[in-house]
Amino acid sequence: MNDSTTNRVTSLLAAYWLRNPAACDTPEGIHRWWMNGRPDVSVGNVEEALIAMIGKGLVERRVTGERSIYRLRAGGHRDALEALA
């Protein structure tokens, strides 16, 4: 994946979480529902952006059975999300 696509998807995710801070979903669900299945964004792009956001300490991954669910980490991350959005 290229960095510009990851940055664009990270920005889309940050904007979504600013509007919906309690939202959580799988990468597939995020692609389908949060991004309306955008053809210019793949599930792999979503996963890459989520990994980048985990690295920044903004997102956490919870494993439930065979699935991974992603959500915002608890704490005041609004400024960091706004900078990414």
C-alpha positions as CSV (number, residue, x, y, z in Angstrom):
1,M,0.0,0.0,0.0
2,N,1.3,3.5,-0.6
3,D,1.6,6.1,2.0
4,S,-0.7,8.6,0.3
5,T,-3.5,6.1,0.3
6,T,-2.9,5.2,4.0
7,N,-2.8,8.9,4.9
8,R,-6.1,9.5,3.1
9,V,-7.8,6.6,4.7
10,T,-6.4,7.6,8.1
11,S,-7.9,11.0,7.6
12,L,-11.3,9.5,6.7
13,L,-11.2,7.3,9.8
14,A,-10.2,10.2,12.1
15,A,-13.0,12.4,10.7
16,Y,-15.5,9.5,11.2
17,W,-14.3,9.0,14.8
18,L,-14.6,12.7,15.6
19,R,-18.3,12.5,14.6
20,N,-18.8,9.0,16.2
21,P,-16.4,8.5,19.1
22,A,-18.1,5.3,20.3
23,A,-18.0,3.6,17.0
24,C,-16.3,0.2,16.6
25,D,-16.2,-2.4,13.9
26,T,-14.1,-4.8,11.9
27,P,-12.0,-3.6,8.9
28,E,-14.7,-5.1,6.6
29,G,-17.5,-3.3,8.4
30,I,-15.6,-0.1,8.4
31,H,-15.1,-0.3,4.7
32,R,-18.7,-1.2,4.0
33,W,-20.5,1.1,6.4
34,W,-18.2,3.9,7.4
35,M,-16.8,4.4,3.9
36,N,-19.8,3.2,2.0
37,G,-17.7,0.6,0.2
38,R,-15.8,3.2,-1.7
39,P,-14.2,1.6,-4.8
40,D,-11.0,3.7,-4.3
41,V,-10.4,2.2,-0.8
42,S,-9.9,-1.5,-0.2
43,V,-10.3,-3.4,3.1
44,G,-6.5,-3.7,3.0
45,N,-6.2,0.1,2.9
46,V,-8.5,0.3,5.9
47,E,-6.4,-2.3,7.8
48,E,-3.2,-0.4,7.0
49,A,-4.6,2.9,8.3
50,L,-5.9,1.2,11.4
51,I,-2.4,-0.2,12.1
52,A,-1.0,3.3,11.6
53,M,-3.5,4.7,14.1
54,I,-2.7,1.9,16.6
55,G,1.0,3.0,16.3
56,K,0.0,6.6,17.2
57,G,-1.8,5.3,20.2
58,L,-5.2,6.4,19.0
59,V,-6.9,3.1,18.2
60,E,-7.1,-0.3,19.9
61,R,-7.8,-3.7,18.5
62,R,-9.9,-6.2,20.4
63,V,-9.9,-9.8,19.2
64,T,-13.3,-11.6,19.6
65,G,-13.1,-15.2,18.4
66,E,-12.0,-15.0,14.7
67,R,-12.6,-11.3,14.3
68,S,-10.7,-8.1,15.2
69,I,-12.7,-5.1,16.3
70,Y,-11.2,-1.6,16.2
71,R,-12.2,1.3,18.4
72,L,-10.8,4.6,19.7
73,R,-8.6,4.2,22.8
74,A,-10.0,5.8,25.9
75,G,-8.6,9.2,26.7
76,G,-8.5,12.7,25.3
77,H,-7.3,12.2,21.7
78,R,-9.6,14.7,20.0
79,D,-6.7,17.0,19.2
80,A,-4.7,14.2,17.6
81,L,-7.8,13.1,15.6
82,E,-8.4,16.7,14.4
83,A,-4.8,16.9,13.2
84,L,-5.3,13.8,11.1
85,A,-8.8,14.6,9.8
